[in-house]
Amino acid sequence: MPTPPAYALVATDLDGTLLRPDDTVSARSRTALGRAAAAGARHLIVTGRPVPGIRALLADLAYTGLVVCGQGTQLYDAEAGRLLRSTTLDREAADTALGKIEAEVGAVFAAVDQDGADGVTLIETGYRMPHPTLPAQRVDSRDALWAQPVIKVLVRHPELGDDALAAVARGAVGDLATVTIAGPGTVELAPYGVDKGAGLAAAGELLGVGAERTVAFGDMPNDLPMFAGSGFRVAMGNAHPELRAAADEVTLSNAEDGVAVVLERLYG
């Protein structure tokens, strides 16, 4: 039996981290993840994407482990193809939160990720998907966003940048929701107190791996709670300044296979 590695769990974000700019995982990264697995480490995907938005990628990677999805709102068993846990965002609270944000900055455009392993992403008129490859359905009114239970809301402003919009949103919504920046043009509202850190902790408990034996890779502020629950924190070269400041190491960008560079050193 091989000696267990110092880091038994490799937690990776997807967009801007493991995924290259063209939404693919490089051959080098696949090989590096294989080295980690051969050494006894598990790979845990921790992503803001909901379950339907990652199924094709999981199949391409032949990934059969647990997945933390939807900013920690969903815990998915890829091998069994079922949700183990899901936390929804109260729709009345979400609608109120959007109203409070608009009272501060004027009209915003919103989208929602519905609950469930087959939930749909709905976008209202004016909202532009940050990842055009992800499926979405347009609705005619904001009320239509709340037709089914949702796990999170995505918010865009026609003029404000992400940092400015997130700052206003945090002040406006209070404990109605958790506000985070998940990527360029992606400010999100999740159930209050739910984040990637909570999702990582839930997955780690099921896998029997503590924070001190987890190495985490990320690029945006939504990865900060995941960093807080990890023993070693690696920010991508393209990472947001807040994440770089919280990291133990800054690697190369996602376009340069920064995840693979670190895994090759840890498990090579």
C-alpha positions as CSV (number, residue, x, y, z in Angstrom):
1,M,0.0,0.0,0.0
2,P,1.3,3.5,-0.9
3,T,2.0,5.9,2.0
4,P,-0.9,8.3,2.3
5,P,0.0,11.8,0.9
6,A,0.4,14.8,3.2
7,Y,-2.7,16.2,1.5
8,A,-5.3,13.5,1.1
9,L,-7.9,15.8,-0.6
10,V,-7.3,18.0,-3.6
11,A,-10.2,20.5,-3.8
12,T,-10.4,22.4,-7.0
13,D,-12.6,25.1,-8.3
14,L,-13.5,24.8,-12.0
15,D,-13.9,28.1,-13.9
16,G,-10.7,30.1,-13.9
17,T,-8.9,27.3,-12.0
18,L,-8.9,23.7,-13.3
19,L,-10.7,24.7,-16.5
20,R,-8.6,26.4,-19.2
21,P,-10.2,29.5,-20.8
22,D,-11.9,27.3,-23.4
23,D,-13.7,25.3,-20.7
24,T,-11.5,22.2,-21.1
25,V,-9.2,20.3,-18.7
26,S,-5.8,20.0,-20.3
27,A,-3.9,16.7,-20.7
28,R,-1.3,17.9,-18.3
29,S,-3.9,18.6,-15.6
30,R,-5.5,15.2,-16.2
31,T,-2.1,13.5,-15.7
32,A,-1.3,15.5,-12.6
33,L,-4.7,14.6,-11.1
34,G,-3.9,11.0,-11.9
35,R,-0.6,11.2,-10.1
36,A,-2.4,12.5,-7.0
37,A,-4.9,9.7,-7.2
38,A,-2.1,7.1,-7.6
39,A,-0.6,8.5,-4.4
40,G,-3.9,8.0,-2.5
41,A,-5.4,11.5,-2.7
42,R,-9.0,12.1,-3.6
43,H,-10.1,14.9,-6.0
44,L,-13.0,17.0,-5.0
45,I,-14.6,19.5,-7.4
46,V,-15.9,22.5,-5.6
47,T,-17.8,24.8,-8.0
48,G,-20.3,27.5,-8.3
49,R,-22.0,25.7,-11.1
50,P,-25.1,23.8,-10.4
51,V,-25.3,20.0,-11.1
52,P,-26.8,20.2,-14.6
53,G,-23.9,22.6,-15.6
54,I,-21.2,20.0,-14.9
55,R,-22.5,16.7,-15.9
56,A,-20.8,16.7,-19.3
57,L,-17.5,17.7,-17.7
58,L,-17.8,14.9,-15.1
59,A,-18.3,12.4,-17.8
60,D,-15.4,13.7,-19.8
61,L,-13.1,13.4,-16.8
62,A,-14.6,9.9,-15.8
63,Y,-15.1,11.6,-12.4
64,T,-17.0,9.4,-9.9
65,G,-16.5,11.2,-6.6
66,L,-18.4,13.7,-4.6
67,V,-19.0,17.2,-6.1
68,V,-19.8,20.4,-4.2
69,C,-22.0,22.4,-6.5
70,G,-23.9,25.7,-6.5
71,Q,-21.6,27.6,-4.1
72,G,-22.0,24.9,-1.5
73,T,-25.8,24.6,-1.8
74,Q,-25.6,21.1,-3.4
75,L,-23.6,18.0,-2.6
76,Y,-23.7,15.5,-5.5
77,D,-22.6,11.9,-5.8
78,A,-21.3,11.7,-9.4
79,E,-21.1,7.9,-9.4
80,A,-24.7,7.3,-8.2
81,G,-25.9,10.3,-10.1
82,R,-27.9,11.8,-7.2
83,L,-28.0,14.7,-4.9
84,L,-27.0,13.9,-1.3
85,R,-27.9,17.3,0.1
86,S,-29.4,20.5,-1.3
87,T,-30.2,23.9,0.4
88,T,-32.6,26.3,-1.3
89,L,-32.7,30.1,-1.1
90,D,-36.0,31.4,0.2
91,R,-37.7,32.9,-2.9
92,E,-39.5,35.7,-1.1
93,A,-36.2,36.7,0.6
94,A,-34.4,36.6,-2.7
95,D,-36.9,38.8,-4.4
96,T,-36.7,41.2,-1.4
97,A,-32.9,41.2,-1.6
98,L,-33.0,42.2,-5.3
99,G,-35.4,45.0,-4.4
100,K,-33.0,46.3,-1.7
101,I,-30.1,46.2,-4.1
102,E,-32.1,48.1,-6.8
103,A,-33.0,50.7,-4.2
104,E,-29.3,51.4,-3.9
105,V,-28.0,51.1,-7.5
106,G,-31.0,51.2,-9.8
107,A,-32.2,48.3,-12.0
108,V,-30.2,45.1,-12.1
109,F,-30.5,42.0,-14.3
110,A,-31.0,38.7,-12.6
111,A,-30.9,34.9,-13.2
112,V,-31.5,31.9,-11.0
113,D,-30.3,28.3,-10.7
114,Q,-33.2,26.1,-9.9
115,D,-33.0,23.4,-7.2
116,G,-32.6,19.7,-8.1
117,A,-30.3,17.6,-10.2
118,D,-32.2,18.6,-13.3
119,G,-32.8,22.2,-12.3
120,V,-32.8,24.9,-15.1
121,T,-31.0,28.2,-15.2
122,L,-33.5,31.0,-15.9
123,I,-32.5,34.5,-17.0
124,E,-34.6,37.6,-17.2
125,T,-34.5,40.0,-20.1
126,G,-31.2,41.9,-20.1
127,Y,-29.2,39.3,-18.3
128,R,-26.1,38.0,-20.2
129,M,-24.7,34.7,-19.2
130,P,-21.0,34.9,-18.3
131,H,-20.4,31.5,-19.8
132,P,-22.3,31.2,-23.1
133,T,-21.7,27.5,-23.2
134,L,-23.9,26.9,-20.1
135,P,-27.6,26.3,-20.9
136,A,-30.2,28.8,-19.8
137,Q,-33.8,29.6,-20.5
138,R,-35.0,33.2,-20.9
139,V,-38.2,34.3,-19.0
140,D,-40.4,37.3,-19.7
141,S,-40.7,38.6,-16.1
142,R,-38.9,38.5,-12.8
143,D,-41.8,36.8,-11.2
144,A,-41.2,33.8,-13.5
145,L,-37.8,33.4,-11.9
146,W,-39.5,32.2,-8.7
147,A,-41.8,29.6,-10.3
148,Q,-39.7,26.7,-8.8
149,P,-37.4,26.5,-5.8
150,V,-33.9,28.0,-6.4
151,I,-30.5,27.5,-4.9
152,K,-29.0,30.9,-5.9
153,V,-29.5,34.1,-7.8
154,L,-27.0,35.7,-10.2
155,V,-27.0,39.5,-10.4
156,R,-25.5,41.9,-13.0
157,H,-25.6,45.7,-13.2
158,P,-25.3,47.5,-16.5
159,E,-22.6,49.8,-15.3
160,L,-21.1,48.8,-11.9
161,G,-18.2,46.4,-11.7
162,D,-18.3,43.2,-9.7
163,D,-16.5,44.5,-6.6
164,A,-18.7,47.6,-6.4
165,L,-21.9,45.7,-6.9
166,A,-21.0,43.0,-4.4
167,A,-20.1,45.7,-1.8
168,V,-23.5,47.4,-2.2
169,A,-25.3,44.1,-2.2
170,R,-23.7,42.9,1.1
171,G,-24.8,46.2,2.8
172,A,-28.3,46.0,1.3
173,V,-29.3,42.4,1.9
174,G,-27.9,41.7,5.3
175,D,-28.8,38.3,6.5
176,L,-31.3,37.7,3.6
177,A,-28.5,36.0,1.6
178,T,-24.8,35.3,1.3
179,V,-23.2,37.6,-1.3
180,T,-20.1,36.5,-3.3
181,I,-18.2,37.2,-6.5
182,A,-18.0,33.9,-8.4
183,G,-16.3,35.1,-11.6
184,P,-16.1,38.0,-13.9
185,G,-19.6,39.4,-14.3
186,T,-20.9,37.0,-11.7
187,V,-22.2,38.4,-8.4
188,E,-24.3,35.8,-6.6
189,L,-26.8,35.5,-3.7
190,A,-26.9,32.1,-1.9
191,P,-28.7,31.0,1.2
192,Y,-27.4,32.9,4.2
193,G,-24.5,31.0,5.8
194,V,-24.0,28.6,2.9
195,D,-20.8,28.8,0.9
196,K,-18.0,26.7,-0.6
197,G,-16.5,26.3,2.8
198,A,-19.6,24.7,4.2
199,G,-19.8,22.4,1.2
200,L,-16.2,21.4,1.5
201,A,-16.7,20.6,5.2
202,A,-19.7,18.4,4.5
203,A,-17.8,16.5,1.8
204,G,-14.7,16.2,4.0
205,E,-16.8,14.7,6.8
206,L,-18.2,12.1,4.4
207,L,-14.8,11.3,3.1
208,G,-13.1,11.3,6.5
209,V,-10.6,14.0,5.5
210,G,-10.0,17.0,7.8
211,A,-9.1,20.5,6.7
212,E,-5.5,20.1,7.7
213,R,-5.1,17.4,5.0
214,T,-6.8,19.4,2.2
215,V,-5.1,21.4,-0.5
216,A,-7.4,23.9,-2.2
217,F,-7.1,25.7,-5.6
218,G,-9.2,28.7,-6.5
219,D,-9.4,32.1,-8.3
220,M,-12.3,34.2,-7.0
221,P,-13.6,35.5,-3.7
222,N,-16.2,32.7,-3.6
223,D,-13.3,30.4,-2.9
224,L,-12.3,32.3,0.2
225,P,-14.5,30.1,2.5
226,M,-13.0,27.0,0.9
227,F,-9.5,28.4,1.6
228,A,-10.5,28.9,5.2
229,G,-11.3,25.2,5.5
230,S,-8.1,23.9,3.9
231,G,-4.6,23.2,5.2
232,F,-2.9,24.6,2.1
233,R,-4.3,27.3,-0.2
234,V,-3.2,27.9,-3.8
235,A,-4.4,30.9,-5.8
236,M,-4.2,30.9,-9.5
237,G,-2.0,33.5,-11.3
238,N,-5.2,35.0,-12.7
239,A,-6.9,35.1,-9.3
240,H,-8.8,38.0,-7.7
241,P,-6.6,40.1,-5.4
242,E,-8.6,39.1,-2.3
243,L,-7.8,35.4,-3.0
244,R,-4.2,36.0,-3.8
245,A,-3.8,37.8,-0.4
246,A,-5.3,34.8,1.4
247,A,-3.2,32.2,-0.4
248,D,-0.2,30.3,0.8
249,E,1.1,30.1,-2.7
250,V,0.2,31.7,-6.1
251,T,0.7,29.4,-9.0
252,L,0.5,30.0,-12.8
253,S,-2.8,30.9,-14.4
254,N,-5.4,28.5,-15.5
255,A,-4.3,29.0,-19.1
256,E,-0.8,27.8,-18.0
257,D,-2.0,24.7,-16.1
258,G,-1.3,26.3,-12.7
259,V,-3.1,23.4,-10.8
260,A,-0.9,20.8,-12.5
261,V,2.3,22.7,-11.7
262,V,1.6,22.4,-7.9
263,L,0.2,18.8,-8.1
264,E,3.3,17.7,-9.9
265,R,5.4,19.0,-7.1
266,L,3.2,17.6,-4.3
267,Y,2.7,14.2,-5.8
268,G,5.4,13.8,-8.4
